[in-house]
Structures are given as structure tokens and as C-alpha cells.
Amino acid sequence: MEPAGPPAPAPSRTLAHRRDLAVRAAVADGLIDGDRLPVAALLDLTTIRETAAALHAAFAEVAAEGQRVLHTFAVKAGSLVPVLRLLDDCGIGAEVASPGELALARAAGVPACRTVLDSPAKTTAELREALDLGIALNADNPEELARLDDLLSGGPRGARAAGEEAIGVRINPQIGGGAIDAMSTATATSKFGIALRDEGARAWVVDAYRARPWLTRLHCHVGSQGMPLADMAAGVRATYELAEEINAAVGRQQITVLDIGGGLPVNFATDEVTPGYADYARLLAAQVPGLFDGRYGLVTEFGRSLLAKAGVIVARVEYAKSAGGRPIAVTHAGAQVAVRTVFAPDAWPIRVAAYDAKGLPKEGPEVTQDVAGPCCFAGDLVAKGRDLPLLAAGDHAALLDTGAYYFSNPFGYNSLPRPGVHGFVAEGDAVRFRTVREPQSLDDLVAESGGPHRDALL
């Protein structure tokens, strides 16, 4: 684990100004190009570096001198190899929850010592691979812990032979849910971790550590987006208190690393970053002061908060129409890129910005209108009853704060090709683009859908 990462570059204009420059340049450069490429995703690399630096600085402010702090990125929030490579360059490791995510992290060059495996359904093969590679892992349940007993019965494997402190147990402190039920992982019946308040569970956890000297970590993650900071801190406090209890019970500091998860919520209402990492770190220091006295190494697993503000999805308005007196802009960005917003709009509202045919911010009086996607069902709306300058055919609608979970986790409805993803750096009034993911071709889409096996069922 490392105390800090590389410093962020000096800020280049504001987030909004860089975004405006990038949209204009993307249209001018043909990244969004009429019939051929009607939608594209853009990532502000300056914002990513600044956000990573803010995370390092926030914990460095409250941590003891020399305390080991490893920040990892929840790969599910941005499953793109160049993004993982960039974050690794910023001193951010990888938290993976599947063989695919581990493969992406390894392809990005994230070292094993900065990778953490979390999943409620790890196979024996996944556990064996993590042990052999020296990847940290957190067991989710008693049956998984029994599998680890079998795998380790012959003695340490791979990196474990050097005494690597990298195996732990995930607990669920059952503190309750937040505003979004599906994002709350510390409810009484959550599928994640050992339910700590169930009868006999706490004593079982203490005994599990007493019987296994190689268990040297403790992990908790109470949820994300919609979880108040106070509840997040309560989950960390419960983890810290249990670690203290276990160490006292075994008579030594067996637990040396606390993995406190991630989950910092994102403000989707404005460009303002609130809450910030510093707000959370200072709250933890006040609520759980022993967390930062240097006795424990720390691991974090932030995801959405590292990338959300850096992303924008830009889509051409194909048609403008009206129904029931309501203007509707029919665009090329809907459920295939904004699945959560379309199916759960109250929980996942996003901002939409209007740009004209040249990619310039659109001016004019605001008009209440719907912004629809291309998918063939009535609910494919990214914004309903939104006040914007009236969008017309040929204009562009930009979905803001979409750097995490949107274009990196596409939904295959209507077999719509995945959009290209382009990182950008704005210097002065110039914008340089770097390809993160090529736009999916129709040939690629057909191949993915079984095209090479066309006659297999005849």
C-alpha cells in the first residue's frame, strides 16, 4: 500500500468550460457525425486526475504519519482498461468483483498488491487464482471461508509464503438502508457479508479469526449513492470496534488492515462536488479517531465519485416532435447508455444540457420538454418535463455526470451499437482526444450475437 499518488495537474479552466470545449470539438472532429456516429461519450482526463489527487489529499490530512492507505477503484463503475490504467497512474488500485473485472485490471497493469477481490459468489477457481497471485480478498460468508480452509490446508500459496496480509472477512453491520434500496448493502437481510447482529454471528466471527491466524483483514461496505455520510461512518465505526474486539480476544494485533469500502455519494444536481472526500475523511477522524492512529493499514473502494463528474454523453437530436402539447426531442442516447436513469428516474435523475448543431451551448428561452432515447419502448426517457432551450433536429443533447456506470456498462436493448468513448484534455481553447473505446461496428455486434454460428440450430 502507498501513502499517496502523483499530484494532479494544474486546473485548466472550469469543468463546465472544458465540457463545452469538448462537445464543440467532438462535433467538429467528427466524433459525433450525423448518420454514422450519432452518439459519443467523452471523459475529462483533467477532472479524473484532480479527483484522484483530492482523494489522496483528504486521507493524508487525517492519517498518522507513515500510515499505509491504499485507495482502490471499484472497477464496476468504469470497466474500461485505459481508465483503469489512468487511475493506476494516479496511485489508485482496483477493487474487482468478477473474473472479468480482474482480467481488465490485469490488462491495465494494476499490480496484484494494489488489487482487492470482493464478490458474494467467488468460485473455487477465483479464490485459487487470487491466492496464487497474491491478490487481497475478502470472504463473504462461512461457506467461502471453508473453501479457503481447504485451499490453504497445504500451507501458504504464492505470495502468501512471504507473509502477505491479504485475506479478510466482509461483515454487514446491519445499520439500515439509504435512500436507494438497491444500493444499500447494510440492511438486515442484505446478501453481502456476515450479518453481525444475527444471533451468534458476532461470536462466530471472533472464533473464526481465533482459529485462523492468516485472517488479517476486516471489510465493510454499507452502500453507495443515497447513503448519508453519518451512516457510512457508522459502518466504519462498527468495523473498527469489531477489529479491536477480535485483536483483544486473540491477544495480539491479528487484524492489521481495515477495508472500509467506498460509496461516497455524487451530487447530480450541479457541477459542485459535494460531499467531498475531505468531508468524509474528517468525519471519520472525528467519529472513529482510532482509525487514523497508524495501527491499521486502510483500504478504500470508491467508484462513482472518482469518475461521474468527468463524463458526458453527447447525442444528436434526430427528430423534434410534440405529443399532448409536450415537445419531445428524440435522441440517440437512452436506456442503452442510461439504463438506471430510464428505469429508475426518481433514484437516478441526471442533468441534460442543450447544444446546437455545431456543438455550441444552445441559447434561447427555456421550454418544458421531454428528452427521449432511441429504444423501442415508451419509457425510454432520460429527462421528463425538463426546462431547456427548445431542442430541434440536428441539435445535441448532453447527459452530464455520466462518467461512471453509464457508457461503461451498456444495456443491449434493440441491439444498439455501443458508443465510442474518448478521453480529452483541454488546453486553452484547444482539445486533444484520445480513444478509450472504439465505437462498436455492426459487424462486431452481429458477431457478438452469434453471427458466426448462424446455422447452428438448423
Number of C-alpha atoms within 10 A of each C-alpha: 15 16 19 20 19 14 15 16 11 9 12 14 14 11 16 10 12 22 22 17 21 27 27 19 23 24 20 13 11 12 24 25 16 16 9 9 17 21 28 27 30 27 28 23 21 21 24 24 24 18 22 27 20 18 22 24 19 17 23 20 13 19 22 15 12 11 18 21 24 24 31 24 29 26 28 19 21 24 20 20 21 20 20 25 21 15 23 24 16 21 24 30 31 34 29 25 19 19 16 12 21 23 13 21 28 17 13 19 16 22 15 18 17 23 25 27 22 20 18 16 14 17 14 14 10 15 20 18 14 23 22 15 16 25 24 21 24 26 29 23 18 15 10 18 18 12 16 17 13 11 16 15 10 8 11 16 18 17 18 19 11 10 11 16 19 23 25 23 25 27 28 28 27 21 19 19 22 21 13 16 16 14 16 21 25 27 19 16 12 17 14 20 24 23 23 22 13 13 9 10 14 18 11 14 20 18 14 16 23 17 11 12 11 19 21 21 27 24 27 28 25 30 27 28 21 19 22 18 18 13 17 26 21 18 25 25 21 19 24 23 15 20 25 16 13 23 19 13 15 16 10 10 15 22 25 17 22 23 27 24 26 23 25 25 21 22 18 18 12 13 14 12 15 14 15 18 22 18 12 18 21 16 17 23 18 13 15 18 15 16 23 22 15 15 15 22 23 24 24 25 24 26 25 26 30 27 28 24 26 26 26 28 27 30 28 30 29 19 15 18 14 11 7 5 8 14 19 24 27 26 29 26 29 25 27 26 29 27 23 18 20 21 15 11 16 11 15 16 17 19 16 20 16 22 26 20 18 16 25 18 18 19 12 8 9 12 15 14 21 22 24 25 27 18 20 10 11 8 14 22 26 28 23 16 13 15 14 19 19 19 27 22 16 20 24 32 30 24 25 22 25 26 26 24 21 25 28 20 18 17 19 14 16 12 13 18 21 24 28 21 25 22 21 24 19 20 13 10 11 11 16 13 20 14 13 18 17 12 19 13 14 13 11 12 16 13 13 10 12 11 13 10 9 10 8 8 5 4
